[in-house]
C-alpha cells in the first residue's frame, strides 16, 4: 500500500455523490438511523462503481475496523460538538463563526478517513464490469452491516429510499 491520498479519485467520487440532490439528507438519515459510517459507504461505492470491486460483508467489516478508532475518537465527538453548536444560542453571536471552524475540522478528519479507506481498497482485486445494481447492492450491504451492529435491522425497510438515492447518485459517477 502507498501513502494515503487525501484528494484522489475517491474524494472526487464522494463529492460528486454527496453533492447530488437529496443525498446529504439520505446519508444523515442512514447515519442517524443505523449508525452508518458515510465515509465507508462512499468509499465502498467508489470501489464498486469505478474499480469493479465486489464489496461484501467481510470487506465492509475490514473497512470498518480500519477506521473505527478514528471515527470513535475524532469524527463522532467533533460531529457531536458541531450538532450541539447549531442549537446552542447561549454561545452568542460568534457561535456560527466557531461552528464553521468545527465543520472544517470535521471535514478534514473525514477526508483523512476516506484516504485511509481508499488506500485499503486499492489493494483489492477488480471483478469485471459492475453496474447500477452493483451500486444498489453495495449500498444495501453497507447499510445492513451497520444496522446489524446497531441492532436496527427491523427498521431497514424505512431506509429503502435513502439507500436508493445514494446508490443512484453513485451509479451516475464516472470517476
N, C-alpha and C positions, 0 to 999 in steps of 0.2 A: 504494500500500500504506500502511496505517496502522501505528501503533506496535504492536509485538507485545503480546499479552495473555497474561500468564502463567497465568491461571485461567479462560480462556474455555471454550466448549463442547468444544473439542478435548481439554482437560485432563480434564473430567468424563467424556468418552467413554473416554479412555485409562485412567482409574482404574477405570471400570466393566469394561472388557475385561480389564485386568490383574488385577482382583480376582475374576474368575471362577475356578471350580475348575480346577486344573491348568494354567492359563495362565501363571503366573510361571515354572514349570518348563519349559514348552514354549518360552517366549521365551528363557530362558537357554540351552536346548539349541540353538535356532536361532542364537543369538549365538555360542556356542562352536563349533558345528559348521560354520557357513557365514559367520561374520563379520557376521551381520545386525545392522544398527542398529535396535534395537527401537523407538526413537522414530520413525524413518522408517516402519517397519511400522505403528505405531499411528496416526500422522497420515495415512498413505495410506489406511488402513482408515476413519478418520473421514471423509475426503474422499469416499471411495467410498460408504460406507453412509449418511451423513447429508446429504451435499451432492450426491450423484448425479454425482460427477466420475469419469470414466474414467481410471484410473491405468495407464499403460503404461510400458515401459522408458525412454522418453525423459523422462517426468515423474519417474520414480524416480531417474534419473541427475541430474536437475536438483535434486531434493530432497537427494540425497547430496552434491552439490557445495556446496550452500548451507550445510551443517553439517559438512563434512569436517574443517576445521581445528579447530573447537570439539571435535569428537569425538576427534581425534588429540592435541590439546594439553591438553585438560582432562578430558574424560569418561573416556577409556581409562586414563590414568595414575591418576586417583582411584579408578577401579574396581579397578585392579591393587593399589593400596595397601589398599583395603578387603578384597579377597580374601586378600591376604597376611596382614593382621592377624587374620583369622578363625582362622588356624592358628598364629600367632606367639606361642606360650605364653611365650616368653622375655621378652615385654613386661610380664609380671606382671599383678597384679590390676587395674590400671587400663586394661588392654587393651580391654575391652568398652566402657567409657565413651568412650574415644578413638575406637574403631571406630564407635560410634553417631554421633559428630560427623562422621566421614568419610562415613558413609552419608547424613547430612543434606546435606552439601556435594554429594555425587554427585547426589542427587535434585534439588537446586536447579539444578544445571547441566543436568540432563536436562529439567527444566521449561522452562528457557530455550531449549534446543534445540527442544522441541516448540512453543513460542511462535513461534520463528523459522520453523519449518516450516509451522505453521498460517497465519501471515501470508503466506507464499509461496503456498500453495494456495488461499487465499481469492480470489486473482485468476483462478483457473481456472474456466472455464465449466462449468455443470451440463449433463448429458446425459440428461435423463429419469429414469425410476424404475429403480433398481437393486435387487438382492435378495441373498439368501444366496449364490447362485452368484457374484455380483459380489464379495462379501467373500472367497470362496474364490479366485477368480481374481486378486484384488488381492494377497492374502497370498502366493499362489504366485508371482506376478510379482516381488514384493519379495524373497522368499527366493531365487528363481532369479537375480535381479540380483546379489545378494551372493555366491551360490555361484559365479557366473561370475568375480566379482572375486577370490575366494579360491581359484579352481580346485578347487572341491569339488562340481562338478556331478554327478560319479559317485556321490556319497553322497546325492543328493536323495531317492531312494526311502526312505531311513531317516528322512526328515523329514515324511513324509506325516501321521502322527498329530499332530505339533506344529502343522503348518500348518492342519489341520482343526480342532484345538482352538481356536486363535486366531481363525480365520475364523468359527466358530460363535458364539463369545462376541461378536465384533464385530457379527454379523448380528442379535443379540438386543438390541443397544443402541438406544435410542430418542431419543438426543440430537439 
